[in-house]
Amino acid sequence: MGTLQTEPARTRPDLLAAPVAAALASWPGQAPVDVDAVLVAPIDATLADTAAFCAAYEVGLDVSANCVVIAGKREGEIRYAACVVLATTRADVNGVVRRTLDVRKASFAPMAEAVESTGMEYGGITPIGLPESWPILVDARVIATPHVIIGSGVRHSKIALPGPALGALPGARVVEGLARPT
């Protein structure tokens, strides 16, 4: 966790986007990971982007996960999905993601759409608290990582949690080969 100073996320809603705080407040008691294993740490908002964050807080790219919002269209309907991949990889948007969404073309959702749809800040979007109708595609490498650092819905903090917890989120699907090494 590098130099991050963490504490249980549900005790610090001031460090979370509203949808993230709501998701943690309703975290199922029977979830495979206890809600108190979801930690949050304040960071400098100007260092929220992955490379700058990892360098400043001594966090390895191999334990830093990114959540990207993908949009694709099929028969006039826009389909969204969140993809969670390690920072050492890139989501295979026009291969695995496109086929999983069953769309002709997939691309990163425009920033304004991603922010409006999620209720989160761009650069801090996280899979925790996303719209229930969205699939959350989690690369198998993320699940295999004991602990990962991911966005908190805002740029001034990060969440640390067991990698397997991301595969247990509502709507999550673990996908082999979702990402390719950079």
N, C-alpha and C positions, 0 to 999 in steps of 0.2 A: 504493500500500500504506500510505498515511498514515504514521504514526509507528511502525508495527510493526517489531520487530526479528526478522527471519526467519532460519531456517536449514533445511537439508534435513530433512524430517519423519522419514525413516527413521532418522536419527541421534538422534532424541529421542523414544523410545517413552514416556518419562515424561510427555510432553505429549499423548498420544493414548490413546483408549479401546483396549482389547485387540483388538477386531475390526478397528479401523483399522490398528493396528500390524501385525497379521497380513496384512491385504490389501496393505499397502505392502511387506512382506517377500517376498510372492509376486507382486509386480508383474511382468507379463510383459515380457521384454526387447524383444519386438517391438511393444510398445504405441506408439501414435503420439506419446506424451509420455513422456520419460524420467522415471523415478521421482525423480531428483534435482531435477526441476522442481516437485515437490510440496514446498512449504515449510510450516513451522509457526512460530508465534510465541506466546509466553506472553502472557496477558492477565489482568486482574483478573476473577475469576469473577463478581463482582457486576455486571460490565459486559458480560456475555455476550449479553444480549438486543440485538437488532439496532440499535435506535435509540440506546440508551446506548453500545453499542460504537462505532458510527460516529462519534458525537459525541466520545467520549473519545479515539479513536485517529485521528481525521481521515481516516476512510475514507468515500468516497462511497456512498450507498445504491445507486447505479447499478453498483457493482462488488461489492456485498455480496449473496451468494446465501443463500437459506433453503432448508432441506430439511425438508419436512413429511411426516409419515406419515399416509396415508389408508387407511381401512378401508371395505369395502363387502361386502354379503352377497348371495349368489346360491345358491338351492337349499340353504340351511342352511350353506353354506361361507363362511367369512370370507376375503376376498381383500384383501391388503395391497399397497400400492405406496408408493414414495417419490416425491415431486414436488420438483423443484429449480427454483426461480424466483428472479428478482432481487428485491431488497427494494423496488424501485419498483413491483412488481406483486403480484398475488394469484392463486393457483392457482384455476382455474375448476373447483372441486370437483364441483358438481352438473351440469356440462355436459360439458366435454371429458374430465375425469378419470373421471367416472361411466361415460361411454360407452366409454372406453378399457379400463376394468376389466370392462366388461360386467356391471354390477350395477344394481339398481333404485334404490338410494340410496347415496351415498358421503358420508363425513364424516371429520373429523380423528379419528384413533385416540385412544382415551383414553390419558392420560399413562402410567399404569401398564403398559398393554399395549405401548405404543411402547418404553418403557424395557426391559421384560422381553424383548421380541422382538428388539431390536437389540443389547442389551448396552452401550448408550450412555446418557449422561446427558441428561435432558430439557433442551432448550435448547442442546444441543450435537450433536444427531443430524446425521450427515453421510451422503451416499450411498456413501462409501468404506467397504467392510466390512459392508454390509448382507447379510441372508440372501440366498443365491443364487436362491431361488425368487421373490423380489420383483422386479417390474419397477421400473426407475428411469426415471421420466418427466422429461425435461429440457426446459424451455422453450427454444425456438430462440434467444431473446435471450441466454440464458446462454452458449450455444456461440459466439455472435457477440462476446462480451466477451473481449478479449485475456487478462486476468487477473481472477480473482474470489477473494473471501474467503468461506469457508464454515466451518461447524463442524468440530471435530476429534474428536467423540465425547465430549468432556468440556467443561465450561464454562470451564476455566482456560487455554484456548488456541484459536487459529483456524488454519485451513489456508489458504494462498494457492496457487493453481495456475492454469494456463492454462484458460480457459473450455472450449475444445474437449476437454480431458481428461475432463470430466464426461460428455460424449456418448460417450466411448470405454470407459467402465466396463462390466464384465460386466453384462448385463441392461439396459443403458441404451437408451432410445429417445428420440430428439429429436422433440419434438412442437410443431408450429407452433400458436400460439394456446393453449397450455396455460395461460397466465396472461393476466390483464388488468391494464392500468395501474391503480394505486390512485388 
